[in-house]
Amino acid sequence: MYVCICKSITDRQIRRAAARGVDNLYELREQLGVAAGCGTCASMAQDILNESNGCQAQPSLYMPSST
């Protein structure tokens, strides 16, 4: 399923990134570009990343890049 419409990023891509060792939203944005546009997908991307890494979901504040 598409998670980030702005960059056409799917949940599979996020899970693959987690399997390669990505463990936070900043790294995920650097590698895939997820949440670099409008930022609406940040929460779902973080949830998928946490689930993939076996972490409990923790609240986080995300600020989209200003580029």
C-alpha positions in Angstrom: 0.0 0.0 0.0 1.2 3.5 -0.7 2.2 5.3 2.5 3.7 8.5 1.0 1.8 9.7 -2.0 4.2 12.6 -2.6 7.1 10.3 -3.2 5.2 7.1 -4.2 6.7 5.2 -1.2 5.1 1.9 -0.2 4.9 0.0 3.1 7.1 -2.7 1.5 9.9 -0.2 0.8 9.7 1.0 4.4 9.9 -2.6 5.7 12.9 -3.3 3.4 14.6 -0.2 4.8 14.0 -1.4 8.3 15.4 -4.8 7.5 18.6 -3.0 6.3 18.9 -1.3 9.7 17.0 1.9 9.3 15.5 2.6 12.8 14.2 6.2 12.8 12.2 8.5 10.6 15.2 10.8 9.9 17.1 7.9 8.3 14.0 6.8 6.5 13.6 10.2 5.0 17.2 10.4 4.0 17.1 7.0 2.2 13.6 7.0 0.7 12.4 10.5 0.8 9.4 9.5 2.8 7.8 12.4 4.7 9.9 14.9 2.9 7.0 16.6 1.1 3.8 17.5 3.0 4.6 15.3 6.0 1.2 13.7 6.2 2.6 10.2 6.0 5.1 10.7 8.8 3.0 9.0 11.5 2.1 6.0 9.4 5.7 5.6 8.2 6.9 5.7 11.8 4.3 3.1 12.8 5.4 0.8 10.0 9.1 1.3 10.9 8.4 0.6 14.6 6.4 -2.5 13.8 9.1 -3.8 11.5 11.8 -3.2 14.1 9.7 -4.8 16.8 9.3 -1.6 18.8 6.4 -0.2 20.7 5.0 2.9 19.0 6.1 6.0 20.8 4.8 9.5 20.2 7.1 11.7 18.2 7.1 15.2 16.9 7.9 15.4 13.2 8.8 18.6 11.4 8.8 18.2 7.6 11.9 19.6 5.8 11.5 23.1 4.6 13.1 22.4 1.2 
